[in-house]
Amino acid sequence: MWFSASVHTNYAPGVDERMALQAHRLEIVRQIDELDRGPGYFSSRRRHLGDQLCDVVRLLAPVRRVPAEVLVTIFRLCSDQTRPEDYPRISSLSAPVALSMVCTRWRDIALVTPEIWTKLYVSIPHPGLGTEYGMVVDRKVRGLREWLARTGRTLPLDIYVFAYDCAPSARRTEIMVSWQITEHAKLLLDYAHRWRTLVIEVPPAFLRVWGVLHNTKLTKLKHFGMVFTPNSGGFPWITSTSNPALDFLRSASLRSVT
């Protein structure tokens, strides 16, 4: 049929084409009803008509005609999580990625809408992955780099960083986790001047990674939080006087600390 080539594209039929498709849909339904009342040996013909009907319905789907600006608004609402622990993760299940996988048109719109990428939950892989640990970290770092690149150049960023705690005696595990936190931190630090929210849930021993920020002006940082792990020692870690690694907070105009 004339419309077959457009079914698996983002083509949106015009008014005249939609009227023709509606008429064709009714004709297909009529033929299917006749076949359903006839002998069963027309089953192959019925399957063919059923496939045509599905194609027509797909082309008439209203979502094809939704303006790009409306899709952008929907994308923003889907990605606008207010609680840091609910920020999108680097996963095909997170809103920005899932939306970009629907079709070519949606992907094109998502990739030029930096607002939907400005919130991010960074999860550091657990070192218990064995021989695959290095590959997992590399994949995570590549994903983080691509995600951050989609945020544009000026928009403020809201970030939650989580890393597994390890027992004080697990020296090898500690070294591995410290290495991968450093790999992730290198990327995040390049965007430090754009941080608006930063919540970190990492073992206290690794707070030194953030110590390199002491010369960075975090003028956009408004909200800072720490979630304490079992070996953290509690709230004394929150003050910059008790932990020099947090001296970078002195340059921020914080509205809240949690």
N, C-alpha and C positions, 0 to 999 in steps of 0.2 A: 504493500500500500504506500501511498505518497508520504505518509507521516512516519513510516517505520524508521527512517534514518535519524529522526529527531528524538526518538523515545529515550535513548540513553545519553542524551545531552542535556544542557541546561536551557534549551530553547523554550521560550514562552510564546505559544500561539497568539496571534492577534485576534481581534473581535470576529472578523469574517471566518478565520480558520476555526475558532472555537465553535461557531454556529455550524460549520460543516462537520466538525467532529461530533457535536451533539447529535446531529441528524444521523451520522454514520453509527453512532453508539446505539441509537434507537433501532436502526435497521438490523444491527447485529443481534440485539436482544430479541427482536421479532423472529429472526431466523433460528436462534437457539431454542426459542419456545416451540417452534414448529418441529425441530429435530427431536426435542424431548418428548413430543407426542407421537413420534413416528417409530419405526423399527430401530433396533439397536445397532444395525450395521452402518449407521451414519456416525459412529462414535469418533472416527478420525476427523471428519468434517467438523463435528462439534468442538473437538479440542482445538482445531485451527481457529474457529470463530472465538473460542474462549481466550486464546492468546491475543487475538486482535482486540477484543474487548478490554483486556488488561492494558494493552498499549494505549488505547484511547483514553482510558481512565487516568493513566499516568500523565499523559500530555495535558489533560484537563485539570490536573491537581492545582488548587489555588496557590500552593506554596511556590510554584514556578513564577508567579506574577507578583510576589511580595517584593516591594522596592528594597534596594540595598540598604537605605537608611533605616528601614524598619528592622531588617535583619541585624544591623549593627546594634540597635537598641536591645533587641532580644539577646544577642551575644553578651552585651555588657551586663544585663540583669542576671544571666546564667552564671557569669564569672565573678559577680560582686559578692564575695563572702565577707562578712563583717568580723567574724571571730578568727584570729590568726591560726588556730588549730584546724580550721576548716578551709584554709587557703588551698587552691588547686595544686595538685602534685604533678610531677612530670610522669604522666601516665595517660594511656589511651582512654582511660575512664574519666579523666578530668574534663571539665566543661570546655576550655579552649581547644584542647586537642581533639576531643570527641566531635565538636562542632566542625572543626576543619577537615574531618574525615568523611563527612556526609556526602559531599559532591565537590566537583571542581569549583563551582561558583562560590559555595560556602567557604572553601579553603582560601580562595583568592581574597574574599572579604575578611576572613579571620586574620590572615597574614598582614593585612594593611590596617588593622584595628589594634594598635598597641595597647589600648586601655584594658583589653581582656587578658593581657599577659603580665600586668604589673603586680599581681599578687601571686605569691609562690611559696609552697611548703617544700623545703629542701630536706630530704631524708637521706642520711648517710648510711650506706649499706652495712649490714652486720658482718663483722669479720669471720663469723662462723661458716661462711660460704666456701671455705677451703680453697682448692686450686682455682676456682672460678672467680675468686675475690677480685683479683686485679682486673679481669675483663669487665666485671660488673661495675667497678669504680670508673673505669674508662668510659663505659657506656653512659653512666650517670653524669659524668663530667661533660661529655659531648652533648647530652640532652640539656644540661643546664646552660651550656654556652649558646645553643640554638634558642632556647627559651628567652634568655636575657636579651639576645640580639633582636627579638621581636618586640621588645618594650619601647623601641624608639630611642630618643636621645635626651629627652627632657622630663618626661613624666616621673612623678615620685613612685618609689617602689615600696611594697609591703612584703616583708620576708619573714618566714619562720624557719629556723634551722634546727634540725633534730639529729642527734648522734647517740648511738647506744652507749650506755655506761659499761664499764668493765671492772671486774674485781681488782683491787690494788695489787694483787700478786700476779695478775695476768700481764706480765711485762710485754711479751711478744704481741699480744692482742692490743695493748695500749699503743705500742709503736705503730701498728698497722692502722688503727683508728686515727692516730695523730697525723699520719701521712695523708690519709684520704681526706680528713677535715681540712688539712692544708691545701690539698688540690682543689677542693670546692671553694675554700676561702679565697684563693687567688682570684677566681672569677668574680666572686661576690664583692671583693674589695675594689675591683675596677669600677663598680657601680655605687660605691659607698656614698659619694656626694649626692646621690639621688634617693638614699634610704629615707623613707618616711616612718615606717614601722619596722622594728627589728626585735624579734623574739628568738632567744636561743635556748635550746634544751640540750646542753652538752656537758660532759664531765668537767668539773672545775679545772682539772689538770690541763685541759686544752684551751682554757681561756687566753693563754699566752698568744694563741694564733691571732686574736683580735688586738693584741698589744701594738701591732704595727700601725694602728689607726691614730696613734697619739698626735701625729702631725696632720691629720686629715680634718678638714672643716666640715662637720656634719650639720650644715645649716638647715637641711630639710628634715632631719630626724626629730620627730615629735613624740613618738611612742617607743619605749624600750621595755622589754620584759625578759625575765629569766625564769625558766622552769627547772626546779632543782631535781637532780637525780639522787638515787640512794646514797651515793658517796660524796655528795656536795658539801655537807656540813651545815646546811641551812642558810638563813638569811644574811649572815655576815658577809657573804660573797657579793652582795648586791652593791655595796658602797665602793666607790673608787678609792677611798682612803685605805680600805682593807685589802683591796686587790688592784695593784697598778695596771693590770690588764684592762681595767675598765676606765682608765683615765680619759679615753677618747670621748666619754660622755660629757666632759667638761665643755666641749665646743658645741654641744647640741642645745637647741632651745626646746627642751622636753616639756610636753604637756602632761604626760603620765609615765609612771614607772611602776611596773608590776613584777 
